[in-house]
Structure formats: C-alpha cells, structure tokens
Amino acid sequence: MKNKENSNMDLPESAFVQSLKSNDTEERIDIWFYRPIGFRIAQFCAKVGITPNAVTIISIFFGVAAGILFYYPDLGTNIIGMLLLIFANSLDSADGQLARMTDNKSRFGRILDGFAGDFWFASIHIALCLRLMNDGWSAWIWVPGVLAGVAHVFQSAMADYYRNVHLFFIKGESGSELDNTKSLQADLDKLSWTKNFFSKFVLNGYTNYTRMQENLSPNLQKLLSLVKTNFRGQLPMQLVTDFRSMNKPLMKYTNIVQFNTRVIFLFLWLFIDQVWLYFVFDILVLTPILIYMVWRQEQVSSFFVKKIATENKYAQ
C-alpha cells in the first residue's frame, strides 16, 4: 500500500493522464510537447473560470494571425508566425483537456474545436497564395492552393473520425465523441430556421460534415450498425481486445495527415523560402496517405463485419 506522500506525488501525473483522450490515439509529439503545455493552460483556465469554448475561440485568433504573418517573405516575421501557430495548437490541446478536466463538454464545443484548425489553415493557404503572386507567380497558383485546402479538410475529417471510432471501441460512448447523421438530423429537425437560425446553421453544416465522413467509410458504417444492433452499447471484451489489436496500428496514419506533420514541413518550406512546396506536399504526399488510411480502415471494418454477421464470433 502506498503511503500518503507517494500518493500525493502520483496525483499530478494521474491528472495529466486523465486529461488525455487515449495513448492509442495520441501522437508522440503531442504527448511530449503540446499536451503538457495544454495541461498547464487548462489548469490555469479552470482556476480562473475560462471555458473550453473561449479557449478554442482564442486559438482561432492566434492561428489566423500566424497565417497572416506567413504572407511576408521575411524569415523573422515567419518565425513569429511559427511561434503563434505552435501556441494556437497548444490552446487547441488545452480546450479538450480543459473540457475533460471540468466535465464541460458540449456538441457545440466539439464542432467549434473541429473547425478551428480549418480557420488556421484557410488563412495559411490564402497568405501563401498571395505571397507567391507577389513573387511573380500567376493567379493559377490558387488552383493547387484550393485543392490542397480541400485535401486538408478531408484529411482532418477522416483522421478525426477514425480516432473517435477507435475511442468508441476501447472506451465506449462516454469516452468518444462519435456522432452519426441519424441522431444529428433528428436534432436538426427540432430546430427552426426563424427561431434558431444560428444553431440550425451550425448543426446543419456539422451534419453534412458527418455525412461526408460516413459516405467515405461504408464498411465501417456496416460495422457500427451491427455493433449497435447486436450489443446495444455493451461491447464484448474479446471484440474490444481484437479491434484494438487490429486498429491501433492504423492510428499512426491519422496522426501523419494531421497538424504536426504538415506544420513541420510548412516550417521547412518557409525556412528555405519555397512555400509552393507546401501545396505539392499536401496533394501528392498527404492525400495518398489519406487514401491508404481509408482503404486499410475499410479492410479492418470488413473483417469484423464478417466475424459478427457471418461467423457470429462475439455472440453473447
């Protein structure tokens, strides 16, 4: 049995671990760098009463400001932008940690958090396109700029979706933020465009966003439907163990197409003043990884659909 002193020494680490989603879905850079910073920010915000949504909104301003600073072909200015973007991502980490620490979770907060990064990278793409035009590039640069932006939306959407599916299987509904269009549409139908315009507008956009995620993962939708029908939220432990074993290796792909990889290379392109490479990297490197990630996830889902529907392996 631990003595009181040792128990107290364990508390900060325990609180930090509890502020994370799951070690399965966390990237190493996040665990080593962003999550510890986010945890300290979250602790401060909890103490002074700042809400998770407020932290998310603040992160949007810092991320957009970073993007604006990348417009200027001056390395010193760009480095300030890099620091602002790093701080914005620390805030983005803090808002989720704060929500878990204070049990202050909401669907609107999830939607806002999900779209915060889109605001950052929209400003980055616009700034880089304008910068390249100032350097003599034609207006055609907006074509790869927009294509890379669209690719980023798909990459982020599917990476976030697959992480939440993984969390659903290993932690259940309470440990995941997995949504579906059926329940979202039911809530949407309850709102009025005249009385609840803003809420309905936001929820309508999020419903379409979720529908896109579901349309790109048909085998996964079959699996989730089977799980819901057969197990009613009480997943067999063997299914949880088997799914985690097969699916955990795929989590690295969800991290590769997210923030850290693209930002590391963005900073590299800024340092060598070849920012056009950012669009090329997004389209020709990260997008194929996205396609492979979706294909592999569909294979895993198909495997478990067969096990449940045909072989009846996990019958209770």
N, C-alpha and C positions, 0 to 999 in steps of 0.2 A: 504493500500500500504506500502511495506517495505521501510525503509529508506536506504540510501546508505551504512551505516555502517553494518546493518544487512544483506544486500545483499552480501557484501564482505565476511561476516562471513560464509555465506552459500556456497561460491564457492568451498573451498577445499572438503567439503563433496560431493557436486554435481559432481566434477571432479572424485572423487573416485568411486562414484556410476556408472558414465558413463564408467569407465574402466572395469566394471564387465560385464559378459555376461547376467546374469539374476538372480534375487534372487530365482527364481523357481529351478534353476539347481545348485546353489552354495551350498556347504556343510558348515555347521556351523563353523567347524574348519578352513576352508579356509577363511570365512568371518571375523572371529575373529583374525586369526593369519597370514596365508600366503598372503592373498590379501592385507592387509595393508603394509606388508613388501614389497611385489611385487610392490605396487603402488609407494613407495618411490624409489625403484630401478629403476622403469620405468621413474619416473620424472628425476632422475639423468641421465639416459641413453639418454632421449630426449634432455636434456640440452647440453650434450657433443657430441651428434650425433652418439651414438651407436645404431645399427639397431636391430630389434627384432630377426632376424636370428642369429646375432652374440651372443645375449644373450642366445639363445637356444643352440648354439654350446658350449658356456662356461658351461652351465648347464650339458651338457653331460660329460665333463671332471670331474666336481665335483661329479656327480653321479657315474661314473665309479670308481673314486678314493675311494669313500665311500665303494663301493662293495669290492674293493681290501683289504681295512682295516678290513672287516669282516672275512677275511681268518684267521686272527691271533686270537688265543684263549686267548687274553688279554683284559680284560674289558676296561681298559683305552684307548687302541687303538681302540676298538669297539666304545666307546663313541665319539671319534674324528670322526669316520666314520658316526655315527648317526648325528652329527652336520653338516658334509659335505652333507649328504643326505637331511637334512632339508633345508640347504642353496640351494642345487640344485633344490629342489622343489619350493623354493621362487623365484629362477630365472625362473623356468618354468612358474610360475604365472606371473612374470614380463613381459615375452616376449609377452604374449597375451594382457596384459594390455597396454603395450607399442604400440603394433600394433593398438589397438583401439584408443589410445590417439593421435597417429600421423597419423592415417589412412594409415598405411603402411602394408597392408595385401597382401599376395600372396599365391597361391596354394602351392608353394614350401615350404614356411614358415609353412603352416599348416601340410604338410607331415613331415617336419623336426621335428616340435613340437610333432607330434603324435608318432614318433619313438624314441624320446629322452628317454622316460621312459623305452622303451624296451632295450635300451643300458644299462641303470642303472641296471635293474633287471636281465639282462643277466649276467652282471659282479657279481651281488649278488649271483645268483644261482651257477655260476661256483665256486666262492670263498667258498660258504658253502659246496659244494660237496667235494672240495679239503680239506677243513678243517676237514670234517667228515672222509675222508680217512686217514688223518694224525692221527686221533683219534682212528683208528683201524677198521673203517667201510670198507666193501668190495666195489668193484667197482660197485656193484649193486645199490649203492646209487644214481648213475647217472640216473637210471630209474625214481624214483619219482622226482628227480631234473629236468629232462627234461619234464616229464608230468606236473609238476607244472608250468614250464615255458610256455608250450603250453597253459595251462589253463589260465595263466595270459594274454597271447596275446588275447584270445577270450574274456575274461572278460573286458579288456580295450577297445577292439574294439567295443563291443556291447554297453558298457556304454557310450562311446563317441558318437556312432551313435544315440542312443536313446535321448541323451541330445540335439543333433543337430536337431533331428526331433521335439522335444518339442519347441526349439527355432524357428524353421521354422513356426510352427503353431501360436506362440504368437507374433513373431516379423517379420515374412516374410523372404524372401530370403536374404535381406540385413543384417538381424540380426542373420543369421545362417551360418554355414559352411557345409551345407548338400550337398554332391556330389552324383552322380549316374554314373553307369558304362557306360551308353549310351553316355553321353557327354564326359566322360573321354576317352572312346575308340575312339571317333571321334577326339579328340585332339592327342591321341596316334598315330593314323594312319597318321597324318600330319607330324610326326617326322621320321627322317631317322636314322637307326642304325649306318650308317657310318658317317653322319654329326652331329648327335645329340645324340651320344651314351649315355652319362651320363643322359641327360634329359629324354631320352626314357626309360632308365633302371629304373630310379626313378619312372616315371609315370606308367610304366608297373607294378611295384611292388605295387604301390598305387591303381591301377585299380583292381588288384587281391584282394587286401585287402578290397576294397569297395564291390567287388563281393561277398566275404565271408560274409560281413555284410548283404547284400541283400538276399543271399541264406538262412540265418538263420531267416529271417523276411518276409515270403511270404505274410501274411495278410497285413502287413504294406506296402509292395510294391503295393498291390492292392489299398490300401487307397491313397497312394501318387499318383498313376496313375489316380485314379478317381478325386482327387483334382486338378491335373494338367489339366485334360481334361475338367472338369466341371466349374472350377473357374478361370483358367488362371492367377494365381498369386494373384487374388483379393478374399481372403477368406471372407465368410460372418461372420459378427461379432458374430452371435449366434454359429456358428461352432467353432470359436476361443474360445469362452467362455466355451462351452461344452467340447471341447477337453482338455482345460487347467484344468477344474474341474476334469475330469476323469484321466488324465495322470499325473498331478502334484504329487499325492501320490506315483507314481512309481519311481520318481526321487531319492528317498532315496536309492533304490536298486542300481542305477547306482553309487551312492557315496560309498556304502558299499563295492563294489567289486573293488574300485579304490585305490588310493595311501594311504590315511590316515589310513584306517582300517588295511591293510596288514602291514604297517610300524609300527603302534602301537604294533601289535603282534610280528613283527620281532624284535623290540627292547626288548620286554619282553623275547623272546626266547634267545636273546643274553645275557641279564642280568642274566638269570638262566643257561646259557651255555647248552641249549638244542635246538640247531639250527635245528635239524632234524624235529622238530615240525612245522617249517615254511612250509615245503613241505606238511605235513599232513593237516595243516590248509588250505592251498591253494586248495588242491584237494578235501578234504572232507567237508569243510565248505563254502568256497567262490564259488566253482563250482556249488553246489546245489542252491546257491542263484542266480547265473547266469542263471541256467536253469529255475528257478521260475520267474526271471525277464523277460526272453524271452517269457515264456508262458503267463504271465499277459499282456505284451505289445501286444502280438498277439490277446488276447481277446479284448482289447480296440480297436485295429485296426479293428477287425472283426465287432465289434459293430457299428463303424462309416461307414464301408463299407455298411452294411445293411441299415443304415439310409440314406445314399446318393444314393446308387444304387437301392434299393428296395422301400423305403418309400419316396424318393425324398424330404426329410425333409428340406434341405437347398437350395432349388431351388431359383434362383434369378430372 
